Amino acid sequence: MPKTPALMQLIEDTGVKNEEMYKTFNMGVGFCIIAPENQVKNIHKIFNKHKMKSYEIGRISKNKGVFINKLKIA
């Protein structure tokens, strides 16, 4: 994942908990593509072709809720 921006680290250092940070901020995620798992390699290739970075940041599962590193935020 990309390095945490200094502003976000400053907010965290003031005592704001990770759970609240994920609920309040987009946490650096700007543009998302939701696609079938078998298309991940193709998506990375397209981004690389255009000299852009891409990251796989999550998965859709049958579990209810939104989880970040096992932390349920919604």
C-alpha positions in Angstrom: 0.0 0.0 0.0 1.1 3.6 -0.5 2.8 5.4 2.4 0.5 7.1 4.9 0.3 10.8 4.2 1.7 13.0 7.0 -1.6 14.7 7.7 -3.3 11.3 8.4 -0.4 10.3 10.7 -0.8 13.6 12.6 -4.5 13.0 13.1 -3.8 9.5 14.3 -1.1 10.8 16.7 -3.7 13.1 18.3 -5.5 9.9 19.5 -8.2 9.4 16.9 -8.7 5.6 16.7 -8.3 3.7 13.5 -12.0 2.7 13.5 -13.0 6.3 13.5 -10.4 7.2 10.8 -11.8 4.6 8.4 -15.4 5.7 9.0 -14.6 9.4 8.5 -11.9 9.5 5.8 -11.5 7.7 2.6 -8.0 6.8 3.9 -6.3 7.7 0.6 -8.4 5.6 -1.7 -9.4 7.8 -4.6 -10.6 5.7 -7.5 -11.9 2.1 -7.2 -12.6 -0.6 -9.7 -14.8 -3.5 -8.5 -14.2 -6.4 -10.8 -14.2 -10.2 -10.8 -11.2 -11.8 -9.2 -10.1 -13.4 -12.5 -9.6 -9.9 -14.0 -7.1 -8.5 -11.5 -4.0 -9.3 -13.6 -5.6 -7.7 -16.7 -6.5 -4.6 -14.7 -2.9 -4.3 -13.4 -1.6 -4.7 -17.0 -3.8 -1.9 -18.2 -2.7 0.5 -15.4 1.0 -0.4 -16.0 0.6 0.2 -19.8 -0.6 3.8 -18.9 2.2 4.2 -16.4 -0.2 4.3 -13.5 -0.1 2.4 -10.2 -2.8 0.0 -9.1 -3.4 -1.9 -5.8 -5.7 -4.7 -4.8 -7.2 -3.4 -1.6 -10.0 -5.7 -0.7 -12.3 -8.5 -1.5 -16.1 -9.1 -1.4 -17.1 -11.9 0.9 -20.3 -13.4 2.2 -19.6 -11.9 5.7 -21.9 -9.0 6.7 -20.1 -5.7 7.3 -17.0 -3.9 6.3 -13.7 -5.1 7.7 -10.3 -3.5 7.6 -7.6 -5.8 8.9 -10.2 -7.7 10.9 -11.5 -4.5 12.4 -15.3 -4.2 11.7 -16.0 -0.6 10.8 -19.5 -0.9 9.4 
